[in-house]
Amino acid sequence: MLAIIKTGGKQYLVSPGQKIKIEKIEKKEGEEIVFDEVLLLEKGKKLEIGTPLVKEAKVIGKVLKHAKGKKTIVFKYKPKTRYKVKKGHRQPFTEVEILKIETK
């Protein structure tokens, strides 16, 4: 069973038992989270495409941890003006384990 969910402005292809890293959400570690925005659902050979969402479908996951990603270096430079700026950025994320996909 597969589903495509939308969260944090991005889309993810998920299946039960899979661990995904999504944009940071305000849930505590160990809590369950329900993704209501299911765009596509595949059960066996049956494919259900939402217009825009699949009705009465939801994906249930469990928050495993909150962390920061690898450091990204942002370097700005303008020639002949003695301008250069170097900054680092670490994007926060939430790791979620997909428990089950429910439909009616």
N, C-alpha and C positions, 0 to 999 in steps of 0.2 A: 504494500500500500504506500502510495506517494501523495504528497500534497505540495502546492506552492503557496506559501504564506507571505504576507506583506507586513513588515514592521520596521519602524525607523526610517521610512522612505526607501527601503530596499526590499527586494524579493528573494526568498530562499526556497530551494527545493529540499524538502525534509521527508524523512521516513522514521518510524518508531525505532528508538534505540540510538539515534544519531545525536551527536553533540555539535552545536553550532555556536558561533560567536556573532552576537548581534549588537546593535547600538545600545548604550547603557540605558537600563530601565530602573525605575525606583521600586524594586522589590528586594526583600531580604533573602539571603542565601537559604536554600531549603524550601522556600515557598513555591507553590504552583502558580503557573501563569497560563492564561487561556488566550490563544490567538484566534480572534473571530474573523479576521480578514483572510479568507481562504479563496484563492483565485482559481485553482485547478485541483481536481481530486481524481486519483486513479486507483481503482479497486479491481485487481485482477486484470481483465481485458476491457473493463468498462471505464471510459474516460468522461468525466464531467467537467465542463468548462463554464465558469461563472460569467454572468453578464451584469455587472463586473464581478460580483462575488457569488460563490456557491452558497445557496440557501441552506440553513440548518446544519452547517458543517463547522467544526472547530478542531483546533489542534491544542493538545494539553502538554505542557512542558514543565520542567522543574529547574529552578535557578541553581546552578552549581557554584559559581563564583563571580566576583567582580574583579577586574584587573585592568591594566593598561597595556596597549600594544607596543610593538617595537618603536624605537625613536626614529622619527623622520626629520631630516635636516632641511631647513628652509634657508636658502642663501640668496640674498639680493645684492646686485652689484651694478653700478653705473660707471662706465669708463670716464676718465678725465675729470671726475668731480670728487674724488676721494671718498666715495660713498660705498660702504659695504656693511651689510648686516647679516649676522648668522644667528639663527634661532633653531631650537629643537622643539618637537611636539610629540607627545604620546597620547594617542586617542584612547579614551576609556571604553571598555566593552563589557558585556555580560555574557558569560558562557551558560548555555541552556541545553539540557538534555530533553529530547522529545520523548514523551512517555506513550501517548496514544493519539490516534486520529479518529474522531467521532463523526458519524453522520446519522441521519434519521431516515 
